[in-house]
Structure formats: C-alpha cells, structure tokens
Amino acid sequence: MTGKAQTAARIAESLDNREMDELCDATAAAIEDGGGFGWLIPPPRQVMETYYNGVVLVPGRTLFLGLLDGVIAGSAQLLAPTRNNEAQAAACNLVGAFVAPWARGHGLARTLTEAVEDQARAEGFGMINLDVRETQAAAIHVYESMGYVHWGAHPLYARLADGAWIPGRFYYKVLVGEAPEPPRGERDK
Ligand SMILES: CC(C)(COP(=O)(O)OP(=O)(O)OC[C@H]1O[C@@H](n2cnc3c(N)ncnc32)[C@H](O)[C@@H]1OP(=O)(O)O)[C@@H](O)C(=O)NCCC(=O)NCCS
C-alpha cells in the first residue's frame, strides 16, 4: 500500500456475503486482540453471522461499517432509546465500536464516530452516550479528543475470561447546541 490509507464509513442495511466475511474477520481479529466488543473469545462464525444479521434487522439499531481502502475493517452501532423511554428520548448510544488491529492508527475510529454522530443528529438526537473499559486507552484518547465528557466510573464494569474485573468509564457528548444546565434535583422529586 502506498500513500495515505483512505477511511470511510457507511450504514449497512443488509450484508452480502463479502461484507459479512470482511466484517466477521475484522470482528474476530478485534476480539482476539482483547477487543472490548462484549465477546471475550470469538464465537463460531455462524453465531457471529446470526448476530450481525440480527443487528441490521432490529428496529432502533443502526450498523455502521468502517472501511480502510475499501475493505471492512471496523464497525460501530447507533442505538436509539426504546419507544417507551420518553424521558431519555433525546439521547442515543454509541455501542459496539471497534477497529481491527491491522487497520488502527489511520483515523478510522474518528471517521466511524463522526458518521454515527452525523446520523444521530439527522435522527434528531441531541446527545450521545457511550462507555469504555478503563484499559481502552486508545478509545479514551479518541473520544475525549472528540469532545466526549467523562461523567462517571463503574468499578466492576467488565469481567474478563480469567475472572479479573475491569473498571469502566462513562461519557456523553452534546450533539446540538450548548449543554443545558443540569437540574439541581428538585425536578426529580
Ligand atoms: C479504539 C479504537 C477503535 C481506535 O481505532 P483507530 O482507528 O486506531 O483510531 P484512530 O486512528 O481514529 O485514532 C487513534 C488515536 O488513538 C491514539 N492511541 C493509539 N493507541 C493509544 C494508546 N495506547 N494510548 C493513548 N492513545 C492511543 C493514537 O495516537 C490516535 O490519536 P491521534 O489521532 O490524536 O494521533 C481501536 O483501537 C479499537 O478497536 N480498540 C479496541 C476496542 C475498543 O476500544 N473499542 C472502543 C470502545 S467499545
């Protein structure tokens, strides 16, 4: 490969065989690297395919593919609140973000995150939330440099295969306008 690698991100409403293969390969590589995608070891390919086929079908979940020089190398999902959750209807979640180890350092995570934020704004969301393991230094760097505000920590956020607990960090970013003043507690009574 010569020159600067090209990053791109797009929404996938369905996955053809080639896209599914590339996405599953990228996912497995990220999980094997210690990924933070939920799975601790890559599941059988059929399980992963069933999962992604479900992701593109489920209402309120949007799958983004991250491409490096045209090859699927990462992914992220925009998760809308459930319809009954009127009190949190303004906020969505960024989940399942990863970039395969071979594709890191080219700005693909930023490209993916910007695509998710743009879509969130287009869907009318004013705020986006996400959480990461405290050990995910690259992710923390990317999100904090993109304006995500660290508001909380969970001491027992994730449990690894060896039984060790990993703390987690919680973030939000206001997508539209200025951050409103937080309430002082009276209105929650
Ligand atoms: C986090 C992740 C998505 C970043 O992907 P990426 O495409 O390499 O990210 P980018 O190239 O857009 O940006 C990487 C940035 O992190 C920095 N970085 C890389 N490793 C780092 C580390 N160990 N500590 C701090 N910063 C680090 C890079 O210098 C770069 O910063 P810069 O653009 O200011 O120079 C990828 O590392 C990953 O998939 N990690 C495992 C899963 C994960 O953490 N998912 C996100 C939370 S669920």
The ligand as a Tripos MOL2 file, in Angstrom:
@<TRIPOS>MOLECULE
LIG
   48    50     1     0     0
SMALL
NO_CHARGES

@<TRIPOS>ATOM
      1 C1        -10.1750    2.4310   19.9910 C.3       1 LIG1
      2 C2        -10.0590    2.0340   18.5300 C.3       1 LIG1
      3 C3        -11.4510    1.8910   17.9530 C.3       1 LIG1
      4 C4         -9.2630    3.1360   17.8070 C.3       1 LIG1
      5 O1         -9.2570    2.8180   16.4130 O.3       1 LIG1
      6 P1         -8.2730    3.6010   15.3860 P.3       1 LIG1
      7 O2         -8.8830    3.5270   14.0260 O.co2     1 LIG1
      8 O3         -6.8810    3.1360   15.5380 O.co2     1 LIG1
      9 O4         -8.3680    5.0790   15.9230 O.3       1 LIG1
     10 P2         -7.8550    6.4080   15.2000 P.3       1 LIG1
     11 O5         -6.7800    6.0360   14.2050 O.co2     1 LIG1
     12 O6         -9.0420    7.1660   14.7180 O.co2     1 LIG1
     13 O7         -7.2210    7.2070   16.4130 O.3       1 LIG1
     14 C5         -6.3050    6.5850   17.2450 C.3       1 LIG1
     15 C6         -5.8010    7.6190   18.2270 C.3       1 LIG1
     16 O8         -5.5240    6.9380   19.4640 O.3       1 LIG1
     17 C7         -4.1640    7.1770   19.8150 C.3       1 LIG1
     18 N1         -3.7170    5.9840   20.5050 N.ar      1 LIG1
     19 C8         -3.4330    4.7860   19.9820 C.ar      1 LIG1
     20 N2         -3.0590    3.9430   20.9720 N.ar      1 LIG1
     21 C9         -3.1130    4.6550   22.1200 C.ar      1 LIG1
     22 C10        -2.8270    4.3550   23.4790 C.ar      1 LIG1
     23 N3         -2.4370    3.1410   23.8580 N.pl3     1 LIG1
     24 N4         -2.9900    5.3340   24.4010 N.ar      1 LIG1
     25 C11        -3.4130    6.5720   24.0550 C.ar      1 LIG1
     26 N5         -3.6980    6.9140   22.7720 N.ar      1 LIG1
     27 C12        -3.5270    5.9690   21.8250 C.ar      1 LIG1
     28 C13        -3.4760    7.4490   18.5020 C.3       1 LIG1
     29 O9         -2.2700    8.1720   18.6970 O.3       1 LIG1
     30 C14        -4.5260    8.2730   17.7810 C.3       1 LIG1
     31 O10        -4.5400    9.5810   18.2790 O.3       1 LIG1
     32 P3         -4.3230   10.8720   17.3320 P.3       1 LIG1
     33 O11        -5.2800   10.7390   16.1940 O.co2     1 LIG1
     34 O12        -4.6360   12.0300   18.2420 O.co2     1 LIG1
     35 O13        -2.8940   10.8020   16.8990 O.co2     1 LIG1
     36 C15        -9.2650    0.7120   18.3670 C.3       1 LIG1
     37 O14        -8.0190    0.8490   18.9990 O.3       1 LIG1
     38 C16       -10.0010   -0.4800   18.9490 C.2       1 LIG1
     39 O15       -10.8190   -1.0840   18.2750 O.2       1 LIG1
     40 N6         -9.6830   -0.8420   20.2070 N.am      1 LIG1
     41 C17       -10.3060   -1.9930   20.8710 C.3       1 LIG1
     42 C18       -11.8180   -1.8690   21.0620 C.3       1 LIG1
     43 C19       -12.2300   -0.5530   21.6910 C.2       1 LIG1
     44 O16       -11.5290    0.0410   22.4830 O.2       1 LIG1
     45 N7        -13.4320   -0.0830   21.2820 N.am      1 LIG1
     46 C20       -13.9800    1.1920   21.6860 C.3       1 LIG1
     47 C21       -14.7590    1.1440   22.9270 C.3       1 LIG1
     48 S1        -16.0500   -0.0430   23.0000 S.3       1 LIG1
@<TRIPOS>BOND
     1     1     2 1
     2     2     3 1
     3     2     4 1
     4     2    36 1
     5     4     5 1
     6     5     6 1
     7     6     7 2
     8     6     8 1
     9     6     9 1
    10     9    10 1
    11    10    11 2
    12    10    12 1
    13    10    13 1
    14    13    14 1
    15    14    15 1
    16    15    16 1
    17    15    30 1
    18    16    17 1
    19    17    18 1
    20    17    28 1
    21    18    19 ar
    22    18    27 ar
    23    19    20 ar
    24    20    21 ar
    25    21    22 ar
    26    21    27 ar
    27    22    23 1
    28    22    24 ar
    29    24    25 ar
    30    25    26 ar
    31    26    27 ar
    32    28    29 1
    33    28    30 1
    34    30    31 1
    35    31    32 1
    36    32    33 2
    37    32    34 1
    38    32    35 1
    39    36    37 1
    40    36    38 1
    41    38    39 2
    42    38    40 1
    43    40    41 1
    44    41    42 1
    45    42    43 1
    46    43    44 2
    47    43    45 1
    48    45    46 1
    49    46    47 1
    50    47    48 1
@<TRIPOS>SUBSTRUCTURE
     1 LIG1         1 GROUP 0 **** ****
